[in-house]
């Protein structure tokens, strides 16, 4: 539509301004784009928070998975273009003089652009972390305690918005999103996170509930895709555009396709369900060592170190279905490692050391 084209054209002007006047901050902006990567939730934020507070860690995975699932559905409904290919195909510019937007190795996302998955994932997870941190500040009638709470509240929410604004600017800077797409992503993420503030049932969910949720998310997404395909609506329309207009074919990654994100998230939720309902979890994280600070610190260090090893396991991309299967298994293994395997190993080592001392 004309209104959307005008919105896109104004967005291109903002991108050009950022790429011209903020060139000196290129490394920082690229870094902030990585900070907003939803995959960091499973490899960095979750291992830290789960060992500190299992309620917050569990909520974080649910928020990340459901938020990214909604992001996928919204992307399929809104059909949002990305700047780096829109400028090449639009007829809004006279004499076919389309603007030149610089691309970067992380520019060539293959899914639709609205809303931004990075902005949505970043806002929902940081919202969970900020609200969790604020829950530790005790509200009392004492004047000093009230003042401390207000200062903490102001500081943490300031950090939250600084991070969100930085992630949004970075995504616009690399020409992978228009400004309205990142703004929509931020507020959509906050809504999802706030919804889970009032959903305590996830903390006591059985493995059967995890499996049912996984099946519902997968069947709904696949059914939605197949129904629209029968109506001759291709929900993967953005992939050929990305391949056509990406400046470097090597920057195209199957990991950024819509179904890759869906499989990755379903794997993470399944792995959490298996881990949190396992005997190893109850033996270690619910045992007497779970209250010890040394146990939690060792679990955090071991979890972060172990998850970094997963980065060395490169999933082959030559066969699409094999990629999805292995991606699901790898994603399931990460929360299972954090929730059950690492704590159980640390618990066993501490128990062995205690027996030797006695």
Helices and strands as residue ranges (DSSP letters): H 2-21, G 23-25, H 26-35, H 39-40, I 41-45, H 46-52, H 54-78, H 83-89, G 94-96, H 117-134, H 143-173, H 179-196, G 200-204, H 207-230, H 237-245, G 249-251, G 254-256, H 258-276, H 279-284, G 288-291, H 293-310, H 320-336, I 337-341, H 342-357
